[in-house]
Amino acid sequence: MQTVRLAIIESHPIFLEGLSSVLEKTSNMEVTATTSTAKEMFVQLKKNISNILLMDINLSKKGNLGKVPRFKTKYPDLKIIGLSDYEQPDFIRDAIDKGCNGYIIKDITQTELIQGIHQVAKGQTYISNELYIPIQSVEIDYDKSLDYRNRFLETTKLTRREVDIISFIAQGYSNKDIADLLYISQYTVKAHRRNLKAKLDLSNTADITRFAIKTGITRP
C-alpha cells in the first residue's frame, strides 16, 4: 500500500501532538507537516508534498473552513478532512460543499480515524459514522463526484455508515466485499442489514435496492 503523506492544522498543541503521534505509529502513514494556522500551512505545503490535509475547523468567522477553497485551488490534488467538535448538519454540509473530502469528529476512536483517512485516500468521501445528516429530498446530479453520498431523506434518520452499506448492497456487492471496503467485519455488515430492514420496514435485498434507487442513494 502506498504511504499516505499527512499534513495537520490544529491550534491546540496537546491534541496536535497526540494526533501526530498516533499517525506516525500507523503503518503506511507519514506526517509531513504540522502547523497551528492555515497561513503557516500554505508555506509548509510548498516544501512538503502531502496527500491529505487534516484541518481543524470551527464555527468562527475567522475559522479555517473558509480557507478550504483556497487550498483546493492552490493544491488541486490535496484531499482535505475537516476535524471538528461540531455535529450540526448544516455545518457538516457546508464543509463538504466548500470542498472537504471528509468530516471527522474529534472524539472518535483511533480505528475510525485511520479508517476515514484510508477511505479519503482512495477517493471516497468520509463522514464520522454516527453523524446524522438530514436533508430534504432533491434531484441529484450524479456527475458531481460523490455528492449523492451526502444526501439523506429527513424521515429515515440514516447514519453515514448505513447509507454507505445501502449503496453497496444496491450495487450488488457481497457482505465480504462491503466488509473489505469499509474495514469492518462481515458480521457487522450482516448486523447492519438486519437493522436496516427493521428501520426501513424492508424485507429483503431487492427492497433495499429499490429504496436506494427511489431515494437517490444510488443510481438505477
C-alpha positions in Angstrom: 0.0 0.0 0.0 1.3 3.5 -0.9 2.3 5.7 2.0 -0.2 8.4 2.8 1.5 11.7 3.5 -0.4 13.8 6.0 -0.3 17.5 6.9 -2.1 18.7 10.0 -3.5 22.1 11.1 -4.5 22.1 14.7 -4.5 25.1 17.1 -4.4 23.0 20.3 -0.8 21.8 20.9 -1.7 18.8 23.1 -4.3 17.5 20.5 -1.8 18.1 17.7 0.9 16.2 19.5 -1.4 13.3 20.2 -2.8 13.1 16.7 0.7 13.3 15.1 2.0 10.5 17.4 -0.9 8.2 16.5 -0.5 8.7 12.8 3.3 8.4 12.9 2.9 5.0 14.5 0.4 3.8 11.9 1.9 1.8 9.0 1.8 3.4 5.6 1.3 6.8 7.1 3.7 9.7 7.4 3.2 13.2 9.0 4.9 15.6 6.7 3.9 19.0 8.2 2.1 20.3 11.3 1.0 23.9 11.9 -1.4 25.8 14.2 -2.7 28.0 11.4 -3.8 27.8 7.8 -1.4 30.6 6.9 1.6 28.6 8.1 0.4 25.5 6.3 0.4 27.3 2.9 4.1 27.8 3.4 4.7 24.3 4.6 3.0 22.6 1.7 5.4 24.4 -0.7 8.2 22.4 0.9 6.4 19.2 2.0 4.4 17.2 -0.5 1.2 15.9 1.2 -1.7 13.7 0.0 -4.2 14.6 2.8 -4.6 17.7 5.0 -6.3 17.2 8.4 -7.7 20.6 9.2 -9.2 21.9 12.4 -12.5 23.7 11.5 -15.0 25.5 13.7 -17.9 27.9 13.5 -15.9 31.1 13.9 -16.0 33.6 11.0 -12.2 33.5 11.1 -12.1 29.7 11.2 -10.2 27.5 8.8 -13.3 26.3 6.9 -13.3 29.4 4.7 -9.7 28.6 3.6 -10.7 25.2 2.1 -11.5 26.5 -1.4 -8.1 28.3 -1.5 -6.3 25.2 -0.5 -8.2 23.3 -3.2 -7.3 25.9 -5.8 -3.6 26.1 -4.9 -3.2 22.3 -4.4 -5.9 20.6 -6.5 -4.7 17.1 -5.7 -4.8 17.7 -2.0 -7.6 15.9 -0.1 -8.9 17.7 3.0 -10.5 16.2 6.1 -12.2 18.6 8.5 -11.6 17.9 12.2 -14.3 19.4 14.4 -16.3 19.3 17.7 -19.5 20.3 15.9 -22.2 17.9 14.8 -24.7 20.3 13.3 -25.9 19.0 9.9 -25.7 22.5 8.3 -22.1 22.9 9.3 -21.2 19.4 8.0 -22.9 20.0 4.7 -21.2 23.4 4.4 -17.8 21.7 5.0 -18.5 19.2 2.2 -19.8 21.9 -0.1 -16.7 24.0 0.4 -14.5 21.1 -0.7 -13.8 18.9 2.3 -13.4 15.3 1.3 -14.2 14.1 4.8 -15.6 15.3 8.2 -14.4 13.7 11.4 -15.5 14.5 15.0 -12.5 14.9 17.3 -13.7 12.4 19.9 -13.8 9.4 17.5 -11.7 6.3 18.1 -8.2 5.8 16.6 -9.7 2.9 14.5 -12.3 5.2 12.9 -9.7 7.9 12.3 -7.5 5.6 10.4 -10.4 4.1 8.5 -11.6 7.6 7.5 -8.1 8.6 6.2 -7.9 5.4 4.2 -11.3 6.0 2.6 -10.4 9.6 1.6 -7.0 8.5 0.3 -8.9 6.1 -2.0 -11.0 8.9 -3.4 -14.1 8.4 -1.3 -15.9 10.9 0.9 -15.9 10.1 4.6 -18.1 11.4 7.5 -17.9 10.1 11.0 -20.1 7.0 11.2 -22.8 8.1 13.7 -23.4 11.6 12.4 -26.9 12.2 11.1 -27.2 14.5 8.1 -30.9 15.2 7.5 -31.8 16.8 4.2 -34.8 17.3 2.0 -35.4 15.0 -0.9 -33.9 16.7 -4.0 -33.0 15.7 -7.5 -29.3 14.6 -7.6 -26.7 15.4 -10.2 -24.8 12.1 -10.5 -22.0 13.8 -12.4 -20.7 15.6 -9.2 -18.1 13.2 -7.7 -19.6 11.6 -4.6 -22.1 14.3 -3.9 -25.0 11.8 -3.9 -23.5 10.0 -0.8 -24.1 13.1 1.3 -27.9 13.2 0.5 -30.3 11.6 3.0 -34.0 11.5 3.5 -35.1 13.5 6.5 -37.6 10.9 7.7 -35.3 7.9 7.7 -32.5 9.3 10.1 -29.9 7.1 8.5 -26.3 7.2 9.6 -23.4 7.7 7.3 -22.4 4.1 7.6 -25.9 2.9 6.9 -26.1 4.9 3.7 -22.7 3.5 2.5 -24.0 0.0 3.1 -27.3 0.6 1.4 -25.4 2.0 -1.6 -23.1 -1.0 -1.8 -25.9 -3.5 -1.4 -27.8 -1.8 -4.2 -24.7 -2.1 -6.4 -24.6 -5.8 -5.9 -21.6 -6.1 -3.5 -21.4 -9.1 -1.3 -21.1 -8.9 2.5 -17.4 -9.7 2.2 -16.9 -7.0 -0.4 -18.6 -4.5 1.8 -16.7 -5.5 4.8 -13.4 -5.1 2.9 -14.4 -1.7 1.5 -15.4 -0.3 4.9 -12.8 -2.0 7.0 -15.4 -3.8 9.2 -16.3 -7.5 9.7 -18.8 -9.5 7.7 -20.7 -10.0 11.0 -21.0 -6.2 11.3 -22.3 -5.9 7.7 -24.9 -8.6 8.4 -26.0 -6.8 11.6 -26.4 -3.5 9.6 -28.5 -5.4 7.0 -30.9 -6.6 9.8 -31.1 -3.2 11.4 -31.8 -1.5 8.0 -34.6 -3.9 7.2 -36.2 -3.2 10.6 -35.6 0.6 10.5 -36.9 1.0 6.9 -39.5 -1.8 7.1 -37.9 -3.7 4.2 -38.0 -7.5 3.7 -35.0 -8.4 1.5 -32.1 -7.2 -0.7 -34.4 -6.3 -3.6 -36.4 -4.0 -1.3 -33.2 -2.3 -0.2 -32.1 -1.9 -3.8 -35.5 -0.3 -4.7 -35.2 2.0 -1.7 -31.7 3.1 -2.7 -32.8 3.9 -6.3 -36.0 5.7 -5.2 -34.3 7.9 -2.6 -31.3 8.7 -4.8 -28.7 7.0 -2.6 -27.5 5.2 -5.8 -28.5 5.4 -9.4 -30.6 2.6 -11.1 
